[in-house]
Amino acid sequence: MCGIVGILGHHEAAPILVEALKRLEYRGYDSAGIATVSGGKLDRRRAVGKLVNLSDLLVHEPLSGKSGIGHTRWATHGAPTVSNAHPHRAGSVAVVHNGIIENYRSIRAELSKYGLEFQTETDTETVALMTERYLRDGLSPVAAANKTLDQLEGAFALAFLFDGEEDLIVAARKGSPLAIGHGDGEMFVGSDAIALAPMTDRITYLDEGDRAVLSRTSLEIRDASGAVTNRAIKTIQIDAAQVDKGGHKHFMAKEIAEQPHVIAEAIRHYLPVGEDAVHLPDGGIDFSEVERLTLVACGTAYYACLTAKYWFEKIARIPVEVDVASEFRYREPPIPGKTVALFVSQSGETADTLAALRYCAGKADKILSVVNVAESSIARESDLALPIHAGVEIGVASTKAFTCQLSVLLMLALKAAADRGVITPEDLDANIAALRSLPNVLAAALEQNDTIRQAAQKLSESRDVLFLGRGLMFPLALEGALKLKEISYIHAEAYASGELKHGPIALIDKHMPVVVMAPRDALFDKSVSNMQEVMARKGKVILVSNADGIAEASDGVASCIQMPDIHDNLSPILYAIPAQLLAYHTAVAKGTDVDQPRNLAKSVTVE
């Protein structure tokens, strides 16, 4: 959520700041702004809405200066207005902030005693005002920023820019990610490496509690204890093409199409060519003595965990608890011995998931994570981090990250089953063979794009949609409903098919489309019975199945979407494709903002 950029450069900062902020649009935002220092003078420009509005403003009211900070804001405290947009300024300091200052009310009450006037509804303004207070007391910019930081409670990534200081940015990180970029006589700050990729490939990731003082030629980092510390400089490789639409209308369309390729990369990483066993990095983990798994995540990653529960329990015979991170962290559940805690997050910075991980640290026997960003906080704080190799995902609605998460979790479940001796060599070989063929099967599924577009056209006229699935298709139905509502804004719900008669059937009438995810598997007959109950009440069924399933049960359905045959265990990965494409084409038909749906953010780094 939100995005931060800072530059101490050789060139005019304003256009570079705006371009960098464009690379952070995927995080979600509703206003944007920049501040620069030129000739010793601090100035700023801010605008509500898309970055193009800020760009237009800068044409008419340009900002000069080779030092600057920028921000895309996702509103928390206060509506998305120009006055609430970042950077916030108080006198001779400007601040950009990701996160939430939890004690801002008490700070505001304290600052009001000093005659400092508030201009916004935000929590961030208190940071700027407090820093200005200390500057008026005679403290240096660095000392004023540090004294302010000492009093803040909550989660934040902060960057400070000062009047009269063209070679200084102060940055701090607590609970929200922040990276430093190293150039040739230039220094940069960014919420993530994507923003900095065009400027530098040399990145230092700040650790929790770090504070940094930047000039063009120096970087001093102090850790949470105040001691000067060294953080490694890492060379990153982010292909510029990865943040380009590559000829597609939307990033989401591109990322759906990339799934055969990225999943092939993930499979090659864990199932090397010529090997007949799953290989994990950094020594891996032996599941033979594990008695219980706790899986924790948010949003789409939570549905990946629900799917993995079926795999770990059925294939590996390990009891599994799955929890939403925001509930888990406050429930404070007991963690018995021989428990492995596994956390799934695309960004690796999801605030609730990270807090849940920290709760389990020292309690669980081992902390595992499944992440897309190898240098993320969740990855660094895990005993074993398993990368999903999805590449950069820009669209807010997760697609390729979800299917890569599923692929890695299935391979992990197969590894657990082998360690525990509960899978026969023949079954293991069959699953591995199916995984190796998965990219080609996914490519075949993508060929149903036109059929799915036609079904989506009908969905776009609906106000409500139900998704039904049994077994491994139940979490997939949940994911399908989530995708549809988050980018098309159509109300969608999902149910285990067997729950239909326990309430949802009351909603069925001729206006209600029902998407039934039902491959021809052991549960198919039961799914068809539920489907018949829907059609008996004139519900419009969209059946997603393979050729045998459609041949057997297509009479009376409104639309059929045919998927290739696949091993039962891999069906959730395959059936994610039609779920994603249904949502995508429905949103396109409705004309919504597919890549940046309203009110949503890609990386949820605050509660």
N, C-alpha and C positions, 0 to 999 in steps of 0.2 A: 504494500500500500504506500502511496506517495513515492516520490523519487527525488533524490538529492544529487546535485552536480556542483563541483567547485573547480575553479581554474586559476592557477598562477602561471600565465603563459607569456609567449612572445608576440601573439597576434591579438587582434580585437576579440574580446571574450564573448560579446553578446551573441553573434551568430553561432559560435561554437557551443555555447551553453544551450541555445535553442535546439540545435541538432542533437546534442547529447540527451536533452529531455525527450526528444522524439523517440529515442531508443528505449526510454523508460515508460512510454505511454501504456505498454502492456500491463503495467502494475495497477492501472486504474487511477483516474483523477477527474476533478471537476473544475479546477482553476490552475493557473500557472503564473510564474513570475521569475524575474531575475534581478540581481543587484550587482553593480560594478563600482570600482573605485578608479577615478580618472583625475589626474592632476591633484591628487589628495582628497578629492570630493567623492563621497558616497551618494549614489543615486539608485533608483529602482523603477521597474515597470511591472505591472501585474494586470492579468485579464482573467475573466471567467470563461469557462468552456474550454474548447479545444485549443491546442497550441497555435493553430492558425490565427486565432484572435490575438494572441500575444505577438505573433510575427507581424500582423497588420499594425498593431500599436507601435511596434518598434520602427516601422517604416516612417510613421508620422512623428514619433517622438524617440529618436535613436538614443542609444546609450553607448558612450565610448568607454575605453578602459580595457586593460589587458589582465585585470584581476576581477573575478566575479564568482557569484554563487547563484544557483537556480533551483527551482522546485516545482514539482507537479503535486498538487494537494488533493487528497481524498478526504472530504469533509468529515470531521468527528465533532469537535466543539465549534458550533456556529455554522450557519448556512454557507453555501458556496457563493461568496460575494467578493468584490474587489478588496474591500477592507479586511476581509478574513483571509485573503490569499497571502501566501508567502512570496518573497521574504518579508518577515516582520522587522520593523525598524523602530528603534528608540534612540533619538539623538544621533550618536556617532557609531552605533552598532546595528548591523543587520544579521538576522538569523534565519536559517532554514532548518526544519525539524521533521523527522518521521517519528511517530510514536505518540504517546500520551503522557503528559506531566500530571501525575495523579494528585499531587498536593498543590495544584495551581491556585485553588481557592484561598488557602492560607497564605500563599505568596502574594496574591492580589491584595488581601487584607493588610499585609505588612507593608507593601509598597505604597498603598494609598496614604499611609501616614507621612510619606515623603513628598507628597504633592505630585506624584507621577501620574499622568493621565492615561487612561486606557482608551484605545481607539477601536478595539475589536472584541469579538466574543470568544476568542480562541484561548487555549491553554498556552500556546507557544509564545504569545505576546509577553507573558510574564518573564520568559527567559531573556528576551531583549531588554525589557525594562529593568530587571534586576542587574543585568550586566551594565547598563547605562548608569544605574545608581552607583555601582562600584567604580566606574570610570570617573564619575563626578567626585568621588571620595579621593581620587588621586592614584588609584591603582593602574598598573599598566594593562593593556588589552589582554595579554595572556593571563595575568593574575586575576583580572576581573572575570574572565570567562571561567577560570578554575574555581573561583570562589562561588560563582553561580552554580556551576556543576555540582559542587559539594552539597548543595541544598535541594537538588532535584530528586524527586521520587517518581518512579514509573519506568517506562520504557522509552528510549530515545536514541536516534542518531542525529547529531547536531553539527552544523558548520556555521562558524562565526566569521563575519567580514567587518572590518573597521574603517571608519573615516580616517584618512591620513596614512593608512597602512596599505601600500600597494604590493607588498611582498609578504603578506601574512594571512593565513587562514588557520583557525583553531577548529579542530574536529574532535568529536567524542562519540563513543558507542556504548550503549547499555541496553541490551535486549532487542536491538534493531540493527541490521547489518550495515557495515560501512567499509569501503575499500579505498586505499590510497594508490594512485597511479604515478609511476616514475617516468618522466620524460627527459629530454636532453636540455637541462637548464629550465625545466618546467615541472610543475607538480599538479596533481589532479586529485579530486575527491569524488566518489560516486557511491550510490546505493548498491550497485553491483558492477561487475566487470563489463557487462554489456554496454553500459553507458560510456565507458572509458575506452572501449576497444578501438575506435578509430584514432585515438590520440596516443595510446601506448598499449603494449602487451606485457608490461612489467607491473605486477600488482602486489601490494601488501594488504592482507586482510587483517583488520583490527580485531583483537580478541575482546571478549566481554570485559567491560570496565576500562578499556584503553582510552587514553586521551592523546591527541597528536597535535603538534605545532609544526606547520608547514611553511617553508619559504621556497623560492624557486630552486635553491641549491641544497636544501637541508630538510631533514625530517627527524623530529624527536618524538618518540612515543614513550609514554609512561603508563604502567599497568595500574590495576585497581588499587594497589597499595601505594602508588605514587613513585615507584622506583622506575628509573630509566630502563627500557628493555629494547631488545631487538626482535623484530618480527621478520620472517623470511620474505624475500622478494620472489614471487613465482611468475614464471612466464606462461601466459595463457594463450590459448588458440581459439579464438571465436571468429569463424569465417563471416565476413560481411554478408555473404549470401544467406546466412542463417537468419538474419534479421531483415531479409528482403522477401517479398511475396512470391518471387520466382514465377511470375506469370499468372498466378492465381488471383482471383478477385479479393480474397481475404486470407489472412494468416491461418485461420482455422481450416480453410479448404486445403491449403498447402500442407498443414500438419497432419490432416487426415490422410492425405495422399502419401506422406512420408513414412507411414507406419510399416509397410513391408520392409523398407530399408533399415529403419532404426531398430526394429525388432530383430532383424537379421544380425545387426551389430551386437545387440545384447546377447543373443544366443551364442554367437561366436565367442564372446567374452567368457561365458560360463560353461559352454560346451565346445571346447576347442576341437578343430577338425581332426578327425582320427581318434578322438577320445570317446569312451563310452560311459563317462561319469561326469557329474557336475563338479566344477572346480570353483572354489571361492577365493577371494583375495586375502592377503595378510594372514595366512594360516587357517582361515575359515573358522568353523565351529563343528564340534562333534555333538550330534543330537542324541547319542545313545543313552545318556543319563538325564536328558531333559524330561521333566514330568509335566510341564505346563508352559503354554505360550500366552503372553499378553500382547495383543496387537492394538495400537493406538494411532489415530489419524483424524483428519478433518475432511469434510467435503467429499470430493471424488476419491481421494486417497482412502477415506473411510470405507467406501464401497469396494475398493480393491482389497482391503482387509477382510471385509465380510465374505468376499469370494475366497480369499485364502483360507478362511476358517474351514470351508468345505474341504479344501485340498489337504490341509494339515491333519484334520480329524479323520478323513476317509482314507487318504493315501498313507500318511505317516502315523496315524493312530495317536496323536498328541492332543489332549484337551486344550481348547483355545477359548480365550475370552477376548472379545473385540469391544473397544470403547471409543466413543467420541472424545477427543482430547480435552475439550472444554468441560466435560462432565467428569472425566477420570481425575483430572488434577484437583478438583475440589471435593470429590468423594473420598479421596485419600484411601484407596483400597489396600488391604493387606497384600503383601507380595511374599508368598511362601517360598521355601527353599526349592532349588532346582527349577526356578522359573526363568525363562528368557523373555525379555521385553523387546518388542520390535516396533519401530516407529517409521511411518511412511509419510513422506512429504516431498512434493515436487521441488519446491524452492529450498528446502532444508532450513528455512527460517520461520516457519509457521509458529506464531507465538505460543498458542495453547499446546501444540505438540512438543515444542521445545521445553515448556514448563513441565509437561508430563514426563518427559525423558529425565529431567533433573530430579523429579520426585523419585523415579525408579533407580537412579544412580546410587549405588551402595546397598540397594535392597535386592534387585534382581541379580542372578548369577552372571548374566551377560546382557549388554545393551547392543542391539542390532538396529541398523537403519537402512531403509531403502530410499535413496535420494537421487535427484537429477543433478545436483550441484555438489561436486566433490569437496569444495572448500567451504561449504555452508556450516553454520553453527551445529546443526544436528549431526552432520557427518563427523565433524571434529570432536564432538563430545560422545561419540559412540565407540564401543569396543571394536565393532566391525561395521564399516559402512559399505553397502552394496550399491554401486552406481547402476542406474537403469539405462544409460547411454541413449537417451531420447534426443539429445541435443537441445538447443535453445527452443523453448516453447513460448511464443508471443501471445497467441490467442488466450483470452482470459479463461474460456471454457477448455478444460484440459481434455486432450484427445490422445496424442501419441504418448504423453507421459503416463496416462492411465494404462494403456495397453502394454507399455514397457514395464510398468510396475507389476501388472498381472504376470507377465512373462517371467520376471525375476522371482516373484513370489512362488510361482509354480515350480521353477527349477529349485528353489530353496526347499519346498515341500518334498520334492523327489530326493534331494540330498538327505533330508531328515529321514525319509522312509528307508533309504539305503543304509544309513548309519544305524538305524534301529532294527534292520533285518526283517522288515514287515512288508517288503515288496519283492516279488519274485524277479529273477533276472529277465525273464521274458516280458513281464509287465514294464519293468524299467526301460528295457530296450524299445518297447512299443511307444512309450511316452516320449523318449528321446528322439526316436524317428519322427514322431508327429511334430515335435518342436522344430526339428530341422526343416521340415516341409512347410511350416507355418507361414513364412513370408510369401511363398507362392500361393497359398490358400487365401491369404489376405488380399493379395493382388487380384485374385479372381473375384473376391467379394466386392472390391471397388468397382468392378465392371457393372455392378447393379445400380450404379449411380443414377441413371435416367429413370429406372423403375422407382427408385426411392424418391426422386424428385417429384414424380407424379403423385405418389402417396402423400408427400409432404404438402403439396398444393391443397389437398383436401383438409389436412390437419390445420393449415393456416387459417381456415375459416371457423375453427372451433374456439370455444372459450375454455373448455376443460377436456383433458385427455387422461385416460387410465392406461397404465402399463401393468401387465401380468406376467409372472414367470414362476417356475418351480425349480427347486434345487439350485444348481449353479446359475440358473437364469433369474432367480429372484434378485440377487444383488445387481445383476445386469439391468433388470427392469427399474430398479431404484436409480441407477445411473442414467438410464434413458430418460426418465422423468425429470431428473435434475438438469440434464442437458437442455431439454426442451424448454423448461421454464426459465432457465437463466439467460438464454439468448433470444427466445421468441416472446417471452413474457406471457405465455399461455399457462394457465394453471394446470399442472400435471401432477399426478400422484401414482405411486406404484404399490402393488400388493403382491404378497405370495398368493398364487392362484387359489390355493386351498382356503384362503381367508375371504374369498369373494362373497360367500353366503353369510359371513359374519359382519355384514354391514355395507360394504361398497356396492353390492348388487342393487341397493336402493337407489343408486345414482344412475343406473343404466336406463337409457331411453334412446329414441331414434337420433338424438342430437349428440350422443356420447361416443366418440371414437375410442376404441380399446386396442392397444397394441399388445399382441400376444407373442412373447418370445418362447418358441417351442421347437427346438430341434427334435428329430425323431430318435429319442433316447428312451430309457426305461420309464421315465415319467410322462412320456408323450400322451398316452391314453388319458391320463388324469387331466393333463392340460387341455386336451381337446374337449373333455366333458365340461370343464369350466367355460371354455369358449362357446360351447353350444348353449350354455345357460345365458351367456351374454346375447347371442343372436336370437334366442327365444324371446328376448325383451327388446328386440330391434336395435340393439347396439351395433355399431359399425366396426367390424373387426379388421385390423391389419395384421395378418399372420406372417410372422418371420420364422421360416423353417427351411429345412433342406428339401431336396426333390421328393424324397419318399414321403416326408411329412405333408408337403403341399398336395401331392397326388392323393393322399388318404383323407385330408381334412379340409380341402379348400372350398367345398360346396357352401355357398351362402356367404362367404366372407367378402368384404368390400375390396380388399387389396391383398396381394401376396408378394412377399419379398423373398426370393430364393437365395439361400446361402449354400456354399459347397459343403460336401461331407467332411467331417473332421472327427478326430478322437474326442470322446465325451469330455475329458478333462480340459481340453483346449477351447471348448465351445464359448466360454465367456469372452475370450480374447477375440475370437472371430465375430461374435454377435455384437461386440462393441461397435463395429463398423456401421451396420445399419442404424444403430441407435444414434450415433454421431451424425450420420448423414441425414436422418430424419429431422433432427434438431436444426442442423445447418440449413437445409433447404426450406424448412418452415420459416426460419428467421429471415432468410433472403426474400421469401415470398411476402412476408409482412413488412419488409423494409427496415428492420431494426439494425442497430449497430452490432454486427456479429462479433467483431474482435474485442470491442470495449463496451459490453452491455452495461446499462445504467446501474449505478449503485454498487457495482462489483469491482473487486481488485484481484489481481493475479496472485500477489504475495501478501498474505494477511499477517502482518507483523505486529499487530496490536490486538488486544482482547476485543 
